[in-house]
Amino acid sequence: MRPLAYLSSMSLLLCLACPGGGSEDDDGTTTMPSGTTGTDVATGSTTAGTTDEPPDDTTGPGPTTTTTQPTSADGSSTSGDDDPTSSDTSAGGEPGDWLLTVDRGSSPPRLIKAGLTGGTAQVCSLAGSVDYTTIAFARDGTLYGLNALQNRIDVINPCNCSFQLVGPTSLGPISLSPGGVTEEGLLGLYPDLDALVHVDVETGLGTVVGPLGYLFEASAIAWSDDAVQPYAVEASNDYLYSIDVATGAATPLVPIAADIVDPGLAVHPNDGALYLCDGDTLYSLDAGTGGLTAIGPLGLQGGCRTLAVPQTAVACIDSL
């Protein structure tokens, strides 16, 4: 949770722009209506904020192919004569029954395919100069990653792990998800401001959509075609939320029946099923009850904190 000094300073900044929006407590700090706190952000005109936590009413909880790419002077890897961002995707093909994650604990880090019913396979090895804390397939099958070393968006070739730079988000660390079927760009959660953001895939620039209304620390986001909105999970409260893409507001749905630490989240487009990873384990997540069912270990040397779901067929991964 954030320290009181952080929340108080955030509240003062927001209230300067909100006439009649708060009252002064005995200790001199300002209390926002309904328990919200917030601050402005230079990358967008929307003010981000937080509210109190949701009530805590929970009672419980293959083959391997490795390709290491050389690295160029600017830190991007190359793939010989091929376009380093071209991948073996088939627009219009059905997404495979798998998820993609990053093993950040291995050296170099690796892309790992995880089957929806269990089993894993290494896809390729990433350059040692990157640290992808979150990855997401866009609707056209392009794989994007946030390199946390520079808070920069890259395009990643999921077949050989080469990459090209897109640009800095101009924000701190965020988690990524595809947006709606007709939307361009990516959606993301920005924990530093507890806000929903939109990421321009042409420039990498992140723009704040609006405040989530709750503290989001170790968290993840995943779009659902069935719900026509994203789901999100947050580890401090162990809760599943839905998010309004127009305002950024988060709505608590159910407590997650386990103590999660640093999760990844995905909704598979083939059947709308939710999947969550935490530590070295992949789970299915029941959106109605918050129940988790273990699918199996991922065989990671570091904890799983991101899950990317395919939006099209990716032949080089489908065949593993």
Secondary structure as the mmCIF struct_conf table of DSSP 4:
data_model
#
loop_
_struct_conf.conf_type_id
_struct_conf.id
_struct_conf.beg_label_comp_id
_struct_conf.beg_label_asym_id
_struct_conf.beg_label_seq_id
_struct_conf.end_label_comp_id
_struct_conf.end_label_asym_id
_struct_conf.end_label_seq_id
HELX_RH_AL_P HELX_RH_AL_P1 LEU A 4 CYS A 15
TURN_TY1_P TURN_TY1_P1 LEU A 16 ALA A 17
BEND BEND1 CYS A 18 CYS A 18
TURN_TY1_P TURN_TY1_P2 PRO A 19 GLY A 20
STRN STRN1 SER A 23 GLU A 24
TURN_TY1_P TURN_TY1_P3 ASP A 26 ASP A 27
BEND BEND2 GLY A 28 GLY A 28
STRN STRN2 THR A 30 THR A 31
HELX_LH_PP_P HELX_LH_PP_P1 MET A 32 MET A 32
HELX_RH_3T_P HELX_RH_3T_P1 PRO A 33 GLY A 35
STRN STRN3 THR A 37 THR A 39
TURN_TY1_P TURN_TY1_P4 ALA A 42 THR A 43
BEND BEND3 SER A 45 SER A 45
HELX_LH_PP_P HELX_LH_PP_P2 THR A 46 THR A 47
STRN STRN4 ALA A 48 THR A 50
HELX_LH_PP_P HELX_LH_PP_P3 ASP A 52 PRO A 55
STRN STRN5 THR A 68 THR A 68
HELX_LH_PP_P HELX_LH_PP_P4 GLN A 69 PRO A 70
STRN STRN6 THR A 71 THR A 71
TURN_TY1_P TURN_TY1_P5 ALA A 73 ASP A 74
BEND BEND4 GLY A 75 GLY A 75
STRN STRN7 SER A 77 SER A 77
TURN_TY1_P TURN_TY1_P6 GLY A 80 ASP A 81
BEND BEND5 ASP A 82 ASP A 82
TURN_TY1_P TURN_TY1_P7 PRO A 84 THR A 85
STRN STRN8 THR A 89 SER A 90
TURN_TY1_P TURN_TY1_P8 ALA A 91 GLY A 92
BEND BEND6 GLY A 93 GLY A 93
HELX_LH_PP_P HELX_LH_PP_P5 GLU A 94 GLY A 96
BEND BEND7 ASP A 97 ASP A 97
STRN STRN9 TRP A 98 ASP A 103
TURN_TY1_P TURN_TY1_P9 ARG A 104 GLY A 105
BEND BEND8 SER A 106 PRO A 108
STRN STRN10 ARG A 110 GLY A 115
TURN_TY1_P TURN_TY1_P10 LEU A 116 THR A 117
BEND BEND9 GLY A 118 GLY A 118
STRN STRN11 THR A 120 SER A 125
HELX_LH_PP_P HELX_LH_PP_P6 LEU A 126 ALA A 127
TURN_TY1_P TURN_TY1_P11 GLY A 128 SER A 129
STRN STRN12 TYR A 132 PHE A 137
TURN_TY1_P TURN_TY1_P12 ARG A 139 ASP A 140
BEND BEND10 GLY A 141 GLY A 141
STRN STRN13 LEU A 143 ASN A 147
TURN_TY1_P TURN_TY1_P13 ALA A 148 ASN A 151
STRN STRN14 ARG A 152 ILE A 156
TURN_TY1_P TURN_TY1_P14 PRO A 158 ASN A 160
STRN STRN15 PHE A 163 PRO A 168
BEND BEND11 SER A 170 GLY A 172
STRN STRN16 SER A 175 PRO A 178
TURN_TY1_P TURN_TY1_P15 VAL A 181 THR A 182
BEND BEND12 GLY A 185 GLY A 185
STRN STRN17 LEU A 186 TYR A 190
TURN_TY1_P TURN_TY1_P16 PRO A 191 ASP A 194
STRN STRN18 ALA A 195 VAL A 199
TURN_TY1_P TURN_TY1_P17 VAL A 201 THR A 203
STRN STRN19 GLY A 206 PRO A 211
BEND BEND13 GLY A 213 TYR A 214
BEND BEND14 GLU A 217 ALA A 218
STRN STRN20 SER A 219 SER A 224
TURN_TY1_P TURN_TY1_P18 ASP A 225 VAL A 228
STRN STRN21 GLN A 229 GLU A 234
TURN_TY1_P TURN_TY1_P19 ALA A 235 ASP A 238
STRN STRN22 TYR A 239 ILE A 243
TURN_TY1_P TURN_TY1_P20 VAL A 245 THR A 247
STRN STRN23 ALA A 250 PRO A 255
BEND BEND15 ALA A 257 ALA A 258
BEND BEND16 VAL A 261 ASP A 262
STRN STRN24 GLY A 264 VAL A 267
TURN_TY1_P TURN_TY1_P21 PRO A 269 ASP A 271
STRN STRN25 LEU A 274 ASP A 278
TURN_TY1_P TURN_TY1_P22 GLY A 279 ASP A 280
STRN STRN26 THR A 281 LEU A 285
TURN_TY1_P TURN_TY1_P23 ALA A 287 THR A 289
STRN STRN27 LEU A 292 PRO A 297
BEND BEND17 GLN A 301 GLY A 302
STRN STRN28 ALA A 308 ALA A 308
BEND BEND18 GLN A 311 THR A 312
STRN STRN29 ALA A 313 VAL A 314
HELX_RH_AL_P HELX_RH_AL_P2 ALA A 315 ASP A 318
TURN_TY1_P TURN_TY1_P24 SER A 319 SER A 319
#
